[in-house]
């Protein structure tokens, strides 16, 4: 059977392009999400009331295996590391070193200020006690996600890292994922995924402890579960399907651009891959390069569906127009394959991560550049950023007034309290001042 030629949308009209980008950003909304949210609520309630029994039943129902016991023995993590080929061990160690080095530089300093009247003011950072790390399974295994979640938690000083991940069809967790967990210092690892895993982390079960913060990407059900339990626990973000936006001029290599678009599209049928270019020739060459690279691709069906549903090429009059469209989309990953990427990067306001120049494929950010690869999606880069050390920290304000400071400011406190009709607020200051 001959596979039909790839159909990827091409636009020249910037108004139409902006509308299409907004539609792509909202691709996971609608009635499907509403129905899924109802199912997630039922799953969370089942786990909350039935604990481990619910986890076993739900995993058997959704994943086809019964993971009894739920916990992977710590010795198995160490054994998996030993089974790792030497070249893969070296790659994991290099990634771990680079991610660790970058995140160690993120640690915020405590703040201490002495006011004009001798009062002491400050902000103190402390780690959460327990963090829950979700690592997806299903279509692929993601040891890189283990490192990107566990390393900042370790740098923050979290005492107990609890990782959950779906088991494979054989009931086991992927060896490389186990090896990465060993390298990163994960304390406990459980064979459970989906909404039920998020519920277990939020409420606790007989086996899985309740945590303080839940991080890590997942499918629609995982994302909706994180949304539902937010408030009982903290979360990092509500991650949607992956996306890349490439801004390219005539200097860009069509094969490189195509490869980078495919690198996102192969994640998921809902992944988005977008090219904004000032070059008509590049816009014409990229679809052919995509088609050529799809021949024999091991994930061709998924990748082709993503490109045909959520792929887009826009020919822009200028790089300024491309930057405006990019900011409207606020991409998770933004590649600048242009002759002078630095000035263009300064023009960008909304992006999860920016990859500058022809020698910076997004894949280096996924694995070992150093900055975190857990990034805002679906337009949320307008107000959110990457997973960081601060995700696992909480800050507390410190306030210490002496009599002089209270005497100097007390009159203003009284005036403000009385303006709000809060008698005892005012009285608590008045009694001290006599």
Secondary structure, DSSP 8 states (H G I E B T S, - for coil): --------EEE--HHHHHHHHHHHHTTT-SHHHHHHHHHHHHHHHHHHHHTHHHHHHHHHHHHS---SS-B--HHHHHHHHHHS-HHHHHHHHHHHHHHHHHHHTT----EEEE-TTS-EEEEEEEE-SEEEEEE--TT---HHHHHHHHHHHHHHT-SEEEEEE---TTS---HHHHHHHHHHT-SEEEE--HHHHHHHHHH--SSS---SEEE----HHHHHHHHHHBTTBEES----S-EEEEEE-TTS-HHHHHHHHHHHHTT-TT-EEEEEES-HHHHHHHHHHHHHHHTT-TTHHHHHHHHHHHEEEEE-SSHHHHHHHHHHH--SEEEEESTTHHHHHHH----SEEEESTT--HHHHHHTSSS-S----TTGGGT-----GGGGEEEEEEEE--HHHHHHHHHHHHHHHHHTT-HHHHHHHHHHH-
